[in-house]
Amino acid sequence: MSVRVLPDFLINQIAAGEVVERPASVVKELVENALDAGADQIIIDVVDGGRTMISVIDNGSGMDKQDLANSVLRHATSKLPDDDLLNINFMGFRGEALPSIASVSDMSIDTFKTTEPNGWCLNASTGEIRPSPWESGTRIRVANLFVKTPARLKFLNSDKSEMLAVLDVVKRLAMARVDVGFVLNDKWRFPKNQDLLERIISVMGEDVRGQMLPVDATSSSSQMRIHGYISNPTLRRASSVDQYLFVNGRPVKDKVLVAALRAAYMDVMHAREFPLCALYLELPSRNVDVNVSPAKTEVHFLEPAHVRAFIIKTLRDVLAQTLNQNMSQPTIQNEGNKEFKLAPTQTYFHSNAPRSNSVSFAQAFVATPTFNQHKKDDTVATVFEPDAFDLPFGRVIGQLNNKYILAENKDGFVIIDQHAAHERITYEKLRKHEIKTQPLLAPIVISLKSEDVISVLTIKDELKQCGLQIDSFGDGAIAIFEKPADWDLNWEKCFQEIADEVRAYGHSSRIQEKLHLKLANYACHHSVRSGRKLNMAEMDALLRDIERTERGGECNHGRPVYKVISISELDAMFERI
């Protein structure tokens, strides 16, 4: 069979298979073009989920007659002035969108440029250009999507599902450009020059108000900056629907960023739950490749491990800045009016769980928890500070249902979940201790493909910090020479997962996640139980300890440790306002 050059219409339809997956893809490409044209107001109308009609109107710079003719030619673009694919500063740049859309629909374009005597209208099906009464910006109408490729229609979902996909695209673009106004079907409105936090609320919902934490950090060594908002760990979703990630202003669904976000919340949120975020990463354009896929939603970083580490550290620092740990070490007065500091952080409660003679994985980190006790004249007295009104959690006033500690501080009434509080204390104590390792007389050898061996060895030093001492064992194997005490896993499966993650993301948090799960389970089972009666001294000791504990606002599953009911709220309840 001879080699032949395909006709243009077929080439465009093949390209459309990658660029125009569904109506939402059309909306994305047209709105991105409008943004590149300098529009600050964009109106989108979608009929029947987009299969019947998609209309995008903008107030951008418009096109003259020649530009309009060129706009539907393959790989014709105004967005690569230097022909440099490593210096892309526009949303679109490939010159594929309009000809691809035109090849599978009935498309028309009305546009006006101030240098022209009148507007122009292009019928993309015939190529005819005629004068138009259009007087500002550009309007693109895409009718009968996939009419020229009817087989593609069968793969569309219901009109409602396609409309939800369109809404998601508009939301992501609205989050990318808070300076631009967006209107979708005269129903969803995002005003231009909206405050970022207000746009987050309008996109994600009113329940995020007061629950988002500001992020802003710069890495001077690599000229990176990340800013935006992440959710308090107690605010989460069942899916990643409200995770908005941007690289140099471009909405992306990048694996490196998603993995970094997951790792940052590892200690404060269940693995099957998802935090909310609107994060904007800025870095030199030459350090990121956006020319990865026709949809332009994926990027490649020049140094993915560095990007990931920077994001994780930044987000963990933000999550660690809770009210109680931002406060300085509190001081109180004793009976002799001598100022002294509270005792160092300790774990105060005996475990009710059965204990075996063998040393467990977590017990290798720290001894079994005991009360903080002081001996005097052969008697045992537990530290108790009844006059703690000015401390963050205040003074203990009682216990409710053997489950909640009730306290009073200067702001109002404080309710503390005793199990969640002690679980966080125990977990943080375990996490900060050096891992006890077990040298192996005979190394554990795991067979891997040579490329997987290379991938795993790139994070050799990080695995060592988790208690794993490894090295290559020939070209096709990894050997474990030392591992955390009493820790046995399916090592072959584990290292294959590590290799897969390194190749996909440039990094792997698999071992850290397994370590977290071990410690979290131990902390849960060896903390004071809900339903246990505590005396006043025990409750006070727990409050003083959680005040000095990192991330003390949530347990390691992301549940809240405490709630405060202010005096004004109490007054409102009893109609005293």
C-alpha positions in Angstrom: 0.0 0.0 0.0 1.4 3.4 -1.0 2.0 6.2 1.4 -0.3 9.2 0.8 -0.9 12.6 2.4 -4.3 12.8 4.2 -6.7 15.5 3.1 -7.0 18.6 5.3 -10.6 17.8 6.5 -9.5 14.4 7.7 -6.4 15.8 9.4 -8.5 18.4 11.2 -11.0 15.7 12.4 -8.1 13.6 13.7 -6.8 16.6 15.6 -10.3 17.3 16.9 -10.3 13.8 18.5 -7.6 15.1 20.8 -8.6 18.8 21.2 -12.4 18.5 21.1 -13.3 15.7 23.4 -16.7 17.1 24.5 -18.6 20.4 24.6 -16.6 21.4 27.7 -13.5 21.2 25.6 -14.9 23.6 23.1 -15.8 26.1 25.8 -12.3 25.8 27.3 -10.6 26.5 24.0 -12.9 29.4 23.0 -12.7 31.1 26.4 -8.9 30.8 26.5 -8.7 32.5 23.1 -10.9 35.3 24.5 -8.5 35.7 27.5 -5.5 35.8 25.1 -7.3 38.5 23.1 -7.4 40.7 26.3 -11.1 40.3 27.1 -12.2 41.3 30.6 -15.8 40.3 30.1 -16.8 36.9 28.6 -20.4 35.7 28.1 -21.0 31.9 27.5 -24.3 30.4 26.5 -24.7 26.6 26.1 -27.8 24.9 24.8 -28.6 21.2 25.4 -25.3 20.6 27.2 -23.4 22.1 24.2 -24.4 19.6 21.5 -26.9 22.0 19.9 -25.2 25.4 20.4 -22.2 27.0 22.2 -21.8 30.7 22.0 -18.9 32.7 23.5 -18.8 36.5 23.3 -15.9 38.6 24.5 -14.9 42.2 24.5 -11.3 41.5 23.4 -9.2 43.1 20.6 -11.0 41.3 17.8 -9.6 40.3 14.4 -9.2 42.0 11.0 -10.3 40.3 7.8 -6.9 38.6 7.1 -6.5 37.4 10.7 -10.1 36.0 10.6 -9.3 34.0 7.5 -6.0 32.7 9.0 -7.7 31.8 12.3 -9.2 28.6 11.0 -6.0 27.3 9.3 -4.1 24.6 11.1 -1.3 25.7 13.3 -2.0 29.4 12.6 -1.5 31.4 15.8 -0.7 34.9 17.0 0.8 33.6 20.3 4.3 32.5 19.6 6.0 35.8 18.5 9.5 34.4 19.1 8.8 30.8 17.9 10.0 29.7 21.3 8.1 26.8 22.8 10.0 27.2 26.1 8.7 30.8 26.5 4.9 30.5 26.3 2.9 33.2 28.0 -0.5 32.6 26.5 -3.4 30.2 27.3 -3.4 29.0 23.7 -0.5 28.6 21.4 -0.8 25.5 19.2 -3.2 26.8 16.5 -5.3 23.7 16.6 -8.5 24.7 18.4 -10.5 26.6 15.8 -9.8 24.4 12.8 -10.5 21.3 14.9 -13.8 22.7 16.2 -14.8 23.8 12.7 -14.1 20.3 11.3 -16.7 18.7 13.5 -19.4 21.4 13.7 -21.2 24.3 12.0 -19.1 27.2 13.3 -19.3 30.9 12.6 -17.3 33.9 13.8 -18.3 37.5 14.1 -15.5 39.9 15.0 -14.6 43.6 15.0 -11.3 45.3 15.1 -11.0 49.1 15.6 -8.6 49.4 12.6 -11.3 48.0 10.3 -14.1 50.0 8.7 -16.7 47.4 9.8 -17.0 44.0 11.4 -16.5 40.6 9.6 -18.3 37.3 9.7 -16.7 34.0 8.8 -18.7 30.9 7.8 -16.2 28.2 8.8 -17.9 25.5 6.8 -17.6 27.4 3.4 -14.8 29.7 4.2 -16.9 32.7 3.1 -16.1 36.1 4.8 -18.6 38.9 4.5 -19.2 42.2 6.3 -20.9 42.0 9.7 -22.8 44.5 11.9 -20.8 43.2 14.9 -19.3 46.2 16.7 -17.0 45.0 19.5 -14.8 42.0 20.3 -15.6 38.6 19.0 -18.5 36.2 19.0 -18.0 32.5 18.1 -21.1 30.3 17.6 -20.6 26.5 17.5 -23.8 24.7 16.3 -24.5 21.0 15.9 -21.3 19.8 17.6 -20.1 16.5 16.0 -22.6 16.8 13.2 -19.8 15.9 10.8 -18.6 13.0 12.9 -21.9 11.5 14.2 -20.2 8.5 15.7 -18.7 10.8 18.3 -22.2 11.9 19.5 -22.8 8.4 20.9 -20.0 9.0 23.4 -21.5 12.1 24.9 -23.2 11.9 28.3 -26.6 13.3 29.1 -27.1 17.0 28.6 -27.0 17.6 32.4 -23.7 15.8 32.7 -22.2 17.7 29.8 -23.5 21.0 31.3 -21.8 20.2 34.6 -18.5 19.6 32.8 -18.9 23.0 31.1 -19.6 24.6 34.4 -16.4 23.0 35.9 -14.3 24.4 33.0 -15.8 27.9 33.5 -15.2 27.8 37.2 -11.5 26.9 36.7 -11.0 29.7 34.2 -12.8 32.1 36.5 -10.5 31.1 39.3 -7.5 31.6 37.0 -8.5 35.1 36.2 -10.3 37.0 39.0 -9.8 40.2 37.0 -12.2 39.0 34.3 -15.9 38.7 34.5 -17.7 35.5 33.4 -21.4 34.8 32.8 -22.6 31.3 32.0 -26.2 30.9 30.7 -27.2 34.1 32.5 -27.2 32.0 35.7 -23.7 31.6 36.9 -22.0 35.0 37.3 -18.5 35.9 38.4 -17.9 39.7 38.4 -14.6 41.1 37.2 -12.0 42.4 39.6 -13.5 40.2 42.3 -11.4 39.6 45.4 -9.8 36.1 45.3 -11.3 34.9 48.5 -14.8 36.1 47.4 -14.4 34.3 44.1 -13.3 31.1 45.9 -16.5 31.4 47.9 -18.7 32.0 44.9 -17.1 29.0 43.1 -16.8 26.5 46.0 -19.8 27.5 48.1 -20.6 29.5 51.2 -19.5 26.8 53.5 -15.8 27.7 52.8 -16.2 31.2 54.3 -13.9 31.5 57.2 -12.4 28.1 56.6 -9.7 28.9 54.1 -6.1 29.5 55.1 -3.9 32.0 53.1 -0.7 30.7 51.5 2.1 32.9 50.2 5.7 31.7 50.0 8.7 32.3 47.7 11.7 30.2 47.0 14.5 32.6 46.2 16.8 29.8 45.1 14.5 28.8 42.2 12.4 31.9 41.7 9.3 30.0 42.6 6.3 31.5 44.4 3.1 29.7 45.5 0.1 31.7 46.8 -3.6 31.3 47.2 -5.7 29.4 49.8 -6.0 25.9 51.3 -8.8 24.6 53.5 -8.7 24.0 57.2 -8.3 20.3 57.7 -11.8 20.0 59.1 -13.2 21.2 55.8 -12.9 18.5 53.1 -14.7 16.9 50.2 -15.4 13.3 49.2 -13.7 14.0 45.8 -11.1 16.4 44.3 -13.8 18.6 42.7 -12.8 21.7 44.6 -9.0 21.5 44.1 -8.0 24.3 41.8 -4.4 24.3 40.7 -2.7 26.8 38.4 0.8 27.1 36.9 1.7 30.5 35.6 -2.0 31.3 35.4 -2.9 28.2 33.5 -5.4 25.7 35.1 -3.8 22.3 35.3 -4.5 18.8 36.6 -0.8 18.0 37.3 0.2 14.8 39.1 3.2 16.5 40.9 1.0 19.2 42.4 -1.8 16.8 43.3 0.7 14.4 45.0 2.3 17.3 46.9 -1.1 18.5 48.2 -2.0 15.0 49.3 1.4 14.6 51.1 1.0 18.0 52.9 -2.3 16.9 54.4 -1.1 13.4 55.2 -1.0 14.0 59.0 -4.3 15.8 59.3 -6.8 14.2 56.9 -8.0 10.7 56.0 -6.5 9.3 52.8 -10.0 9.0 51.3 -10.9 12.6 51.8 -9.8 15.6 49.8 -8.8 19.1 50.9 -10.0 22.2 49.1 -7.5 24.6 47.5 -6.9 27.4 45.1 -3.2 27.4 44.6 -1.2 29.5 42.1 2.4 28.4 41.3 4.6 30.9 39.5 8.0 30.0 38.1 10.2 30.9 35.2 8.5 29.7 31.9 11.7 27.9 30.9 11.4 25.7 34.0 8.0 24.3 33.0 6.9 22.7 29.7 3.2 23.4 28.9 3.5 21.8 25.4 2.7 18.3 26.7 -0.8 17.6 25.4 -3.3 19.2 23.0 -5.7 19.9 25.9 -2.9 21.9 27.7 -4.0 20.7 31.1 -0.7 18.8 31.8 2.7 20.3 32.4 6.2 18.9 32.9 8.6 20.6 35.5 12.3 20.8 34.9 12.8 19.9 38.6 9.7 18.1 39.8 11.2 16.9 43.1 12.2 20.5 44.0 8.7 21.8 43.1 7.1 19.1 45.2 9.3 19.6 48.2 8.7 23.4 48.1 4.9 23.0 48.0 4.8 20.4 50.7 6.9 22.4 53.1 4.9 25.6 52.4 1.5 23.9 53.0 2.7 22.0 56.1 3.9 25.3 57.6 0.6 26.9 57.0 -1.3 23.9 58.4 0.9 24.0 61.5 0.0 27.7 62.3 -3.0 27.0 64.5 -4.1 29.3 67.2 -2.6 27.4 70.1 0.9 26.9 68.7 1.3 30.4 67.5 1.1 31.5 71.1 4.3 31.8 73.1 5.0 29.3 75.9 2.4 30.3 78.6 3.4 31.2 82.1 1.4 31.1 85.3 1.8 32.0 89.0 2.1 29.4 91.7 1.0 29.9 95.3 4.4 31.5 96.2 4.0 34.0 93.4 7.0 32.6 91.7 6.7 32.5 87.9 7.4 29.1 86.3 6.8 27.5 82.9 4.5 24.6 82.3 6.2 21.2 82.2 7.6 19.9 78.9 5.2 18.1 76.5 4.4 14.7 77.8 1.7 12.0 77.4 -0.4 11.8 80.4 -2.6 8.7 80.2 -2.1 5.0 80.6 -3.4 2.9 77.7 -6.4 0.7 78.3 -5.3 -1.5 75.4 -3.8 -5.0 76.0 0.0 -5.1 75.8 2.1 -7.9 74.6 5.6 -8.8 75.5 6.9 -8.1 72.0 8.0 -4.6 70.9 5.6 -3.2 68.4 6.6 -0.9 65.5 5.4 2.3 67.3 6.7 1.2 70.7 10.2 1.3 69.1 9.8 5.0 69.0 8.7 5.9 72.5 7.9 4.2 75.8 4.4 3.4 76.8 2.5 6.6 77.8 2.4 7.4 81.5 1.0 10.2 83.7 3.1 13.3 84.4 3.6 12.7 88.1 5.7 14.3 90.8 6.6 12.4 94.0 6.6 14.2 97.4 6.9 12.5 100.7 6.3 9.1 99.2 2.9 10.3 97.8 2.0 10.9 94.2 0.5 14.2 93.1 -0.6 15.1 89.5 0.2 18.6 88.2 -3.1 20.7 88.2 -3.4 24.4 87.3 -7.0 25.5 88.3 -6.3 29.2 87.5 -5.7 28.8 83.8 -8.4 31.2 82.6 -6.0 33.2 80.4 -4.4 30.1 78.7 -5.7 29.1 75.2 -8.1 26.4 76.4 -8.7 28.0 79.7 -9.6 26.3 83.0 -11.4 23.0 83.3 -15.0 23.1 84.6 -16.0 19.5 84.0 -16.6 16.5 81.7 -19.6 15.7 79.6 -20.7 12.1 79.0 -17.2 11.0 79.8 -16.3 12.1 76.3 -15.9 15.9 76.2 -13.9 18.1 78.4 -15.6 21.4 79.2 -13.5 24.5 79.8 -13.8 28.3 80.1 -11.4 30.8 78.7 -11.5 34.6 78.2 -13.3 34.1 74.8 -16.1 31.9 76.0 -16.9 28.2 76.4 -14.5 25.5 75.1 -15.5 21.9 74.3 -12.6 19.5 73.8 -12.9 15.9 72.4 -10.6 14.1 74.8 -9.8 11.2 72.5 -9.1 13.4 69.5 -6.9 15.7 71.6 -4.9 12.8 73.1 -4.6 11.1 69.8 -2.9 14.2 68.3 -0.6 14.5 71.3 0.4 10.8 71.0 0.9 10.9 67.2 3.1 14.0 67.3 5.3 12.5 70.1 5.7 9.4 68.0 6.4 11.3 64.8 9.2 13.3 66.3 11.2 10.4 67.8 14.0 8.8 65.9 12.9 5.6 64.1 14.3 2.4 65.6 15.7 0.3 62.8 16.5 -3.4 62.5 19.7 -4.4 60.6 19.2 -7.6 58.6 21.6 -10.4 58.7 20.5 -11.5 55.2 19.3 -8.6 53.0 15.8 -8.7 51.5 16.2 -8.7 47.7 13.5 -7.4 45.4 13.7 -8.0 41.7 12.7 -5.0 39.6 13.2 -3.9 36.0 16.5 -2.0 35.6 14.7 1.3 35.0 12.7 0.8 38.2 15.9 0.2 40.1 17.2 3.5 38.8 13.9 5.2 39.8 14.0 3.9 43.4 17.6 4.8 43.9 16.9 8.4 43.1 15.1 8.7 46.5 17.5 6.5 48.4 18.3 9.2 51.0 14.7 10.0 51.7 13.9 6.3 52.2 16.8 6.2 54.7 15.1 8.9 56.8 12.1 6.5 57.0 14.3 3.7 58.4 15.0 1.9 55.1 18.6 1.3 54.1 18.7 0.1 50.5 21.1 -0.2 47.6 21.2 -1.8 44.2 21.7 -5.5 44.0 22.9 -5.9 40.4 21.1 -4.3 37.5 17.7 -5.8 38.2 17.2 -5.8 41.9 17.1 -3.7 45.1 18.4 -5.0 48.4 17.1 -3.9 51.8 19.9 -4.0 54.4 18.0 -2.3 57.3 14.3 -1.6 57.9 12.1 -0.2 60.7 11.8 -2.5 63.6 8.9 -5.0 63.5 7.8 -3.7 60.1 7.0 -6.3 57.5 5.4 -5.4 54.2 4.9 -6.8 50.7 8.2 -5.3 49.7 8.0 -6.3 46.1 4.6 -4.5 45.7 5.8 -1.6 47.7 8.9 -0.9 45.7 7.1 -1.3 42.4 4.6 1.3 43.6 7.5 3.6 44.6 9.1 3.1 41.2 5.8 3.9 39.4 5.4 7.1 41.5 8.9 8.3 40.9 8.6 7.9 37.1 5.2 9.6 37.1 5.8 12.4 39.6 9.6 12.6 40.1 9.1 11.6 43.7 7.3 9.0 45.9 5.5 9.4 49.3 4.5 5.7 49.5 6.8 4.9 52.4 5.9 8.1 54.3 2.2 7.3 53.9 2.7 3.8 55.2 4.7 5.2 58.1 1.9 7.7 58.8 -0.7 5.0 58.8 1.3 2.9 61.3 1.8 5.8 63.7 -1.8 7.0 63.3 -3.3 3.6 64.1 -1.0 3.3 67.1 -1.9 6.7 68.3 -5.6 6.0 68.0 -5.4 2.7 69.9 -3.1 4.0 72.7 -4.9 7.3 73.5 -7.5 7.9 76.2 -10.8 6.5 75.1 -14.0 8.3 74.6 -16.2 7.2 77.5 -13.4 7.2 80.1 -14.0 9.3 83.2 -11.2 11.7 84.0 -10.6 13.7 87.1 -9.9 17.4 87.1 -6.1 17.1 87.2 -6.1 14.7 84.3 -8.3 16.9 82.2 -6.2 20.0 83.0 -3.0 18.1 82.1 -4.5 17.1 78.7 -5.5 20.7 78.0 -2.1 22.1 78.8 -0.4 19.4 76.6 -2.6 20.0 73.5 -1.9 23.7 73.8 1.8 23.0 73.1 1.2 20.3 70.4 1.7 21.0 66.7 -1.5 20.9 64.6 -3.4 20.7 67.9 -6.6 21.8 66.3 -7.3 18.5 64.5 -6.6 14.8 65.2 -4.6 13.0 62.6 -7.8 11.9 60.8 -8.8 15.5 60.3 -11.6 15.6 62.9 -11.7 18.8 65.1 -10.1 18.6 68.5 -12.1 21.5 70.0 -14.9 24.0 69.5 -15.3 27.4 71.0 -18.7 29.0 71.7 -18.1 32.7 72.2 -19.8 34.8 74.9 -21.6 36.7 72.2 -22.9 33.5 70.7 -24.1 32.4 74.2 -25.8 35.7 74.7 -27.6 35.3 71.4 -28.8 31.8 72.4 -30.4 33.3 75.5 -31.6 36.4 73.8 -29.3 38.7 75.8 -28.4 40.8 72.8 
